[in-house]
Amino acid sequence: MKIITNSLKETEKLGEKIGKSLKSGDVLCLDGDLGAGKTTLTQSIAKGLDVDDYVTSPTFTIVNEYEGRFHVNHFDVYRIADVDEMYDIGYEEYVYSDSVTIIEWASMIDEILPEDRVEIKINKLQDDGREIKIEVKGKGNKELIKELDK
């Protein structure tokens, strides 16, 4: 599925809609260039998951945790040197849980991503526009696409 948003507000609305459609155990893998809007989309997804805290990118801590409708794990793996670092912080306990997990720069750890996931690729267009491609892999949340299609 490909969605074009023409403003920050439209991107935020999309993120909230994604958040409202997520279920326990979902894993979202976000990719896009620097400044594409991964953290902005994550913030609005968290809002759709009823997270009240201010969501920040865990660039230096690698993972932040939040409470909302579900427990939310938010990874930013931009500074990961290799996948062994992910195992050192307990990656599998986070990802294979009842929590919703959002991973920014997910392609950097492609070899350890779960088979069942939702991939979101964000491309910056002119001004505040974004092209957002969403693909469900394995037994990931296929209902998400149906909800976004409405």
C-alpha positions as CSV (number, residue, x, y, z in Angstrom):
1,M,0.0,0.0,0.0
2,K,1.3,3.5,-0.9
3,I,0.0,6.6,0.8
4,I,0.9,10.2,0.0
5,T,0.5,12.8,2.7
6,N,0.8,16.5,1.8
7,S,1.4,18.0,5.2
8,L,2.6,17.3,8.7
9,K,-1.0,17.2,9.9
10,E,-1.9,14.5,7.3
11,T,1.2,12.4,8.3
12,E,0.2,12.7,11.9
13,K,-3.4,11.7,11.2
14,L,-2.1,8.6,9.3
15,G,0.2,7.7,12.3
16,E,-2.7,8.0,14.7
17,K,-4.8,5.8,12.4
18,I,-2.0,3.2,12.3
19,G,-1.7,3.3,16.1
20,K,-5.5,2.8,16.6
21,S,-5.3,-0.3,14.3
22,L,-2.4,-2.0,16.1
23,K,-2.8,-5.1,18.3
24,S,-0.7,-6.8,20.9
25,G,2.6,-8.1,19.6
26,D,2.7,-6.0,16.5
27,V,6.2,-5.1,15.2
28,L,6.6,-2.0,13.0
29,C,9.8,-1.6,11.0
30,L,10.4,2.0,9.9
31,D,12.9,3.1,7.3
32,G,13.7,6.3,5.5
33,D,16.5,8.9,5.1
34,L,17.5,11.3,7.8
35,G,14.7,13.8,8.2
36,A,12.1,11.6,6.4
37,G,9.8,11.6,9.4
38,K,10.3,8.3,11.2
39,T,10.2,9.8,14.7
40,T,7.3,12.1,13.8
41,L,5.3,9.1,12.5
42,T,6.3,7.1,15.6
43,Q,5.0,10.0,17.9
44,S,1.7,10.0,16.1
45,I,1.5,6.1,16.2
46,A,2.1,6.3,19.9
47,K,-0.7,8.9,20.2
48,G,-3.0,6.5,18.5
49,L,-2.0,3.9,21.0
50,D,-3.0,6.3,23.8
51,V,0.5,7.0,25.0
52,D,0.4,10.2,27.0
53,D,4.2,10.7,27.4
54,Y,6.2,12.8,25.0
55,V,7.9,10.3,22.6
56,T,11.5,11.0,21.7
57,S,13.9,9.1,19.5
58,P,16.1,6.8,21.6
59,T,19.2,7.4,19.5
60,F,21.6,7.1,22.3
61,T,19.7,4.7,24.6
62,I,18.6,2.5,21.7
63,V,15.2,1.7,23.3
64,N,12.5,3.7,25.1
65,E,9.4,2.2,26.7
66,Y,6.0,3.8,27.0
67,E,2.6,2.8,28.4
68,G,-0.6,3.2,26.4
69,R,-3.3,0.8,25.3
70,F,-0.3,-1.6,25.1
71,H,3.2,-1.5,26.3
72,V,5.3,0.2,23.6
73,N,8.9,-0.5,22.8
74,H,10.5,2.2,20.6
75,F,13.9,1.3,19.1
76,D,16.3,3.6,17.2
77,V,19.1,1.4,15.8
78,Y,20.9,4.0,13.8
79,R,24.0,3.8,16.1
80,I,24.1,0.0,16.3
81,A,27.5,-1.3,15.2
82,D,26.3,-4.9,14.7
83,V,23.3,-7.1,15.6
84,D,25.1,-8.6,18.6
85,E,24.5,-5.2,20.4
86,M,20.8,-5.9,20.0
87,Y,21.0,-9.2,21.7
88,D,23.0,-7.6,24.5
89,I,20.1,-5.3,25.4
90,G,17.6,-8.1,25.3
91,Y,16.1,-7.5,21.9
92,E,14.2,-10.8,21.7
93,E,12.4,-10.1,25.0
94,Y,11.2,-6.8,23.6
95,V,10.2,-8.0,20.1
96,Y,8.7,-11.4,20.9
97,S,6.3,-10.1,23.6
98,D,2.8,-8.7,23.9
99,S,4.1,-5.2,23.4
100,V,3.9,-3.1,20.3
101,T,7.4,-2.6,19.0
102,I,8.5,0.2,16.7
103,I,12.0,0.0,15.2
104,E,13.5,3.0,13.4
105,W,16.2,2.3,10.9
106,A,15.0,-1.3,10.9
107,S,16.9,-2.3,7.7
108,M,20.1,-2.0,9.7
109,I,19.2,-5.1,11.6
110,D,17.3,-6.8,8.8
111,E,18.8,-10.3,9.5
112,I,17.2,-10.4,13.0
113,L,13.9,-8.8,12.3
114,P,10.9,-11.1,13.0
115,E,9.3,-12.7,10.0
116,D,5.9,-11.4,11.1
117,R,6.1,-7.6,10.9
118,V,4.8,-4.4,9.2
119,E,7.4,-2.5,7.1
120,I,6.9,1.2,6.7
121,K,9.2,3.1,4.3
122,I,9.0,6.9,4.3
123,N,10.2,9.1,1.5
124,K,10.3,12.9,1.8
125,L,8.6,14.7,-1.0
126,Q,8.5,18.5,-1.7
127,D,7.6,20.7,1.3
128,D,6.0,18.6,4.0
129,G,4.8,15.8,1.7
130,R,5.7,12.2,2.3
131,E,5.3,9.0,0.4
132,I,4.6,6.2,2.9
133,K,4.8,2.6,1.7
134,I,3.3,0.0,4.1
135,E,3.8,-3.8,3.6
136,V,2.8,-6.6,5.9
137,K,5.3,-9.5,6.1
138,G,4.5,-13.0,7.2
139,K,1.6,-13.2,9.6
140,G,1.9,-9.5,10.5
141,N,-1.2,-7.4,11.1
142,K,-3.1,-7.7,7.8
143,E,-6.1,-6.0,9.4
144,L,-4.0,-2.8,9.4
145,I,-4.1,-2.5,5.6
146,K,-7.9,-3.0,5.6
147,E,-8.3,-0.3,8.3
148,L,-6.0,2.2,6.4
149,D,-8.0,1.5,3.2
150,K,-11.2,2.8,4.7
